[in-house]
């Protein structure tokens, strides 16, 4: 059972070092300093030299003061005693205090975090450099034993695995962990479409002790100790994030909307081959709109299209887009086109855009078709599958050209700029490429049985 699974013991060496790090000691200025910035306290000593700062801090590990530069009045310096020497850092304030990337509410927190980092990097630099060499990620995330245990439970309950209790080397409880267990379970789900997806890591501040889910080492510091994947919740060191495989399995709880969401992220979160918006809209259009005159060219009411968008964002695949709710099929067609336009990465990705344009410029039809096929193979799996499904649908639309007056060329004009956009936001490039965008989509529709 998944709840019986106990992960390996987390490596607490860096946690112990953080506990040993020097504590900050604020050295208060004995006199009242004129023109002291309002965001600094009594640790500000005014305009003094490095030598004077060194004398004030001498012999007190972790002691710190703030001073104004003699050479550059108006510039401020944090003088900090560490390792029997005085370190001077240029200090900045923009609503928060910082000397590097991290920003702090108080000077005390800044110094605390700085001392932790200095101490750990001094004591364990070689250890840190080797942290990623034997990751637990390979043994936990996709270990055969864990897969079997968790998938059995998943098949019984079809619900998220309960949190597994994790203990440190001292057997003291630490943050419970679910994401590795959950990811292992999902990889075993027979219905899971195994599209590759990179993690969407963002710098994160963890409350309480946290251990890296890649290397099992403690994530040190007060703030911004590591990064978290905003799609699946994986927590790792910033340096470890470079080694994590492209195996993100987004968690539906973290996906706040359907429109404007990365295509691969959406299909993996919903465990579908294609975005359910595409399936739902195409199903509705093919049921009642293939003979509608000017299908995809005639616009539906913008307000109603926005309503459909909100319905998908709110209700997902349970959104009601039936004829009783939206009698005008152009509203559903408009909602489908809007979905493609709103994608942060177009169906025909930025990476492949120029290759498609170059292929379209080939004059020999057979060579052009071969070149387009080669570029199609470069698309991410979810993008390829979505494009394939759409082209099959648009081919059906052209079969009713006598009623809807929409042939492959007309659909190419509509869908060219919708499915592909140049990487750089250049009006001139867009205008120059429009005929090739149209031609690409036209060729994809006319040859969908050959190209896909």
PyMOL commands that set and color helices and strands:
alter all, ss='L'
color gray80, all
select helices_A, chain A and resi 2-4+13-20+50-57+107-123+125-129+131-134+137-140+144-157+179-188+240-242+252-254+263-270+276-288+302-318+329-342+350-360+365-376+381-398+401-404+408-419+427-446+448-451
alter helices_A, ss='H'
color red, helices_A
select strands_A, chain A and resi 25-26+44-47+63-68+76-82+85-93+97-98+201-204+226-229+235-236
alter strands_A, ss='S'
color yellow, strands_A
deselect
rebuild
show_as cartoon
